[in-house]
């Protein structure tokens, strides 16, 4: 079946999303655009092939998109370094790690705040009693989303604690390291706490809220948490290929379809900071929905006012690059040189990232398992920045070409 290029409806089956939409309906791509996309595809493929050859990761998915149009799709390498390992395909799922903070937690918070069920300026004790007191004075849910809560960045709670109630008791006893809103410190603990607040506000487990409020309405059929039983085994395993991460404790088989993050595993696989599995195509759908909604065409349960609020810098404190659950473009970020100032994105420890520009709608998703076979692997930061730089260079070149053509057309009148 031949797929007509153009806008890709959110609920279209994933197989149809594979058609490269190089031009809008009713027109052919200009030769300059075709050449530019061919150059971009070649350069991205070359950069990722070099990374695989350098054993930064065994395989990857990379999508470059412009709102609903997929401009470049590259699936390279294998799930692992084993010669018999399956090749990476568009349906391969990756452990998103901290992209969970955006795709699940911030998205659910966005929807619940828009409906009035989650006021952002209330103290967490509105949902989780016994948090109020001098050590937590002035804290609000907004601070958790903006990584300005004063909570520690991370603690190895998995060593002595199991389950959300146990985690919360420990987090509750922690003093804040600075007054909320006065500094920025990226905090997994803050997102764990926020995830618990979402469950109370929404009246359901976090994975159910994310599925019903975000993934299902947007047609993200390959995106979900994997809840674990008391033995650390999946209650319902993922179907299809899943990229492995590190070895299990004790030198056993590699983690595959089980969340890599130790604290998330101790939380039975479902947490506000990590635990989600997905594909580049599903994430492109989610980003396209954010971009469309921010532009005044709401999708799913998203509302324009809420999306604009969540993608805007909080200035908590002034000068912070953080929006509500999302990072924004800043010097030295993973988005690479040339990033437009209107870009937003995030990274994940397992080797994942996305960046998108609100103004042009251009962006990219890069999913890898750079923690396979070990988290000691280096080099993912340079790969992210290189892919980003190639995307923004393409955008700049296209803009210059468009302006030159416009000037020539004006002179010819």
C-alpha positions, -999 to 999 in steps of 0.1 A, spaced: 0 0 0 13 34 -9 11 60 18 3 95 9 28 119 24 17 146 48 2 149 82 1 116 102 -30 112 124 -22 103 160 -43 71 159 -28 57 126 -12 23 130 25 25 137 34 7 104 20 37 84 42 61 103 72 46 86 65 64 54 88 94 51 66 125 47 90 147 28 64 171 17 29 184 26 -2 170 8 -7 183 -27 29 194 -34 62 179 -43 93 186 -22 115 212 -38 148 199 -52 167 220 -25 146 204 2 151 169 -12 189 174 -14 190 189 21 171 159 36 193 135 17 224 152 31 210 152 66 201 115 64 235 106 52 253 126 79 232 113 107 236 77 95 274 82 93 276 97 128 256 69 143 275 42 124 307 57 138 293 55 173 283 19 169 318 11 155 333 28 186 311 6 208 293 35 224 261 15 219 252 -16 199 223 -1 181 199 28 180 167 45 167 169 80 154 140 101 140 141 137 127 107 152 123 89 184 116 57 184 136 38 154 120 62 148 92 90 123 95 120 137 76 146 111 85 143 77 101 174 56 109 174 22 127 209 9 130 229 -19 147 216 -47 169 201 -51 203 234 -63 217 269 -70 206 262 -107 202 265 -117 165 232 -135 166 214 -105 182 183 -92 163 187 -60 143 172 -28 156 139 -20 139 112 7 142 93 -14 167 123 -21 191 116 -7 225 141 11 246 143 18 283 137 56 284 152 62 318 147 98 328 126 106 297 99 91 319 99 124 338 86 141 307 66 115 288 47 101 317 51 123 349 50 158 334 24 148 309 1 135 335 7 165 357 -1 187 327 -35 171 322 -44 169 359 -34 205 365 -55 217 335 -85 199 349 -80 215 383 -72 182 401 -36 191 406 -30 227 417 7 234 411 11 259 439 -1 236 467 23 218 492 27 181 485 10 174 519 -23 183 501 -19 148 487 6 132 510 0 142 547 28 146 572 52 164 549 46 199 563 70 212 588 101 235 591 124 213 568 98 214 540 84 249 545 75 267 512 76 236 490 51 234 462 44 209 434 57 234 409 91 232 426 92 194 421 85 198 383 111 226 380 138 207 399 140 235 424 126 217 455 158 215 476 155 177 477 187 157 472 194 146 436 196 109 443 200 84 471 205 46 469 172 39 486 169 5 468 195 -9 491 172 -9 521 137 0 509 110 -16 488 78 -2 476 64 34 474 52 37 510 87 27 523 104 52 499 80 80 509 87 75 546 124 79 540 120 109 517 97 126 542 125 125 568 150 143 545 157 180 552 157 202 521 192 212 511 181 248 501 149 268 504 125 258 475 128 280 444 162 295 453 184 270 435 182 243 409 192 207 416 180 179 393 163 154 416 150 119 410 136 120 446 115 150 437 100 132 407 93 101 429 74 123 453 55 140 425 45 106 410 30 97 443 11 129 444 -2 122 409 -16 89 420 -35 105 449 -48 133 427 -58 111 398 -71 82 420 -52 55 401 -17 40 398 7 61 378 9 36 349 -29 37 345 -30 75 346 -2 77 319 -19 51 297 -54 66 299 -45 103 299 -16 103 275 -6 72 256 -39 58 245 -54 92 233 -22 98 212 -20 63 198 13 55 216 8 18 214 44 8 221 48 29 252 42 16 288 56 8 322 65 -28 331 53 -35 367 74 -60 386 64 -85 412 81 -90 446 108 -111 429 116 -83 404 100 -102 375 75 -86 350 38 -91 357 32 -86 320 62 -88 297 67 -65 267 60 -80 233 86 -79 205 122 -68 206 135 -49 237 170 -35 239 189 -49 269 208 -28 294 232 -39 321 237 -73 337 215 -82 367 230 -80 402 252 -110 408 264 -113 372 233 -129 359 217 -123 325 212 -88 311 182 -67 321 158 -68 292 122 -55 295 130 -48 332 138 -12 341 175 -4 345 172 22 373 177 5 407 153 27 426 126 22 400 131 -15 402 127 -13 440 94 6 433 82 -24 413 91 -8 380 67 21 381 80 55 393 79 92 385 115 94 376 121 62 355 104 30 343 90 37 309 97 18 277 90 32 242 101 37 206 112 67 186 80 67 166 58 68 197 78 97 211 76 116 178 38 112 181 39 126 217 61 156 207 40 163 177 9 165 200 27 189 223 38 211 193 3 211 178 -14 219 211 11 247 219 2 261 185 -35 262 193 -47 228 179 -51 206 211 -47 169 208 -57 141 232 -62 154 267 -37 182 263 -49 219 265 -31 248 248 -28 269 280 -13 240 300 12 230 274 24 265 269 28 268 307 47 236 310 71 244 281 79 279 294 109 285 317 99 288 353 126 312 364 129 291 396 153 306 403 158 333 377 181 321 350 172 284 354 168 266 321 141 243 335 105 245 324 79 223 342 93 188 338 112 198 306 146 213 300 150 242 275 179 252 252 210 265 269 247 267 262 263 233 265 231 213 265 227 179 250 208 195 221 241 205 205 254 238 190 230 259 170 200 249 191 171 274 186 163 293 218 127 280 216 137 243 219 128 220 247 139 184 255 154 160 280 179 132 283 179 97 299 207 78 316 204 47 294 213 68 263 181 84 253 171 120 244 148 142 224 148 179 215 122 199 195 119 235 185 85 251 193 89 277 165 99 256 135 85 222 147 118 205 139 132 181 163 148 147 168 146 116 190 176 94 197 172 61 216 201 39 224 211 14 251 245 29 258 245 12 292 249 -22 275 269 -40 286 280 -15 312 271 20 324 309 27 322 306 33 285 315 69 275 308 91 245 269 94 244 270 131 251 291 138 221 268 117 199 238 135 211 253 169 204 265 158 170 231 146 159 215 178 173 241 200 155 233 183 122 195 189 127 199 226 136 224 231 107 198 216 83 172 240 98 195 270 94 204 261 58 168 256 49 159 290 64 186 307 44 175 290 12 139 300 18 149 337 25 170 338 -6 142 324 -28 118 349 -12 141 378 -21 146 366 -56 108 362 -61 103 397 -47 128 412 -71 112 394 -100 78 411 -95 
